[in-house]
């Protein structure tokens, strides 16, 4: 499913052209594929995020956000921030970056939530400031305040409460 169909482009960020590869994998065998559902028990620990890019001199910021908090039908906390890692060197993974907002595992209570990973190319190292709160986070405003521009990569998955009835 595309970022447009999933309303990531529109609800979270403006239209952009991906220019860097980003692979997000939970556990050893649970890749994030746009629009696919992942069960909450598989996303309790932070994923491995591999960054493509041209060279290690480029630095990237990774943001994970939930635009459907607390529920998709009434997302008044939109967006809820789950994770920020800055200063990730290109061609490496997020463990080489600086975690400025620790990973908070998704805990969807009502409805099916989108969890969005966005990658931005930084203009300079150590130039991204920590946001003041997790609730009512705004990716567009954060990007503007930190001179990040449009994303260079994005992906998202869906999750719902563990004991929620599954749709077929």
ABEGO torsion letter per residue (X at the ends): XBAAAAGABGAABBBBBBABBBBBBBEAABBBBBGBBBBAAAAABBBBBBBBEABAABBBBBBBBBAAOABAABBAAOBBBABBBBGBBBGBBAAABBBABBBBBBBBABEBBBBBBBBBBBABBGABBBBABABGBBAAAAAAAAGAEBBABBBBBBBBBAABBBBX
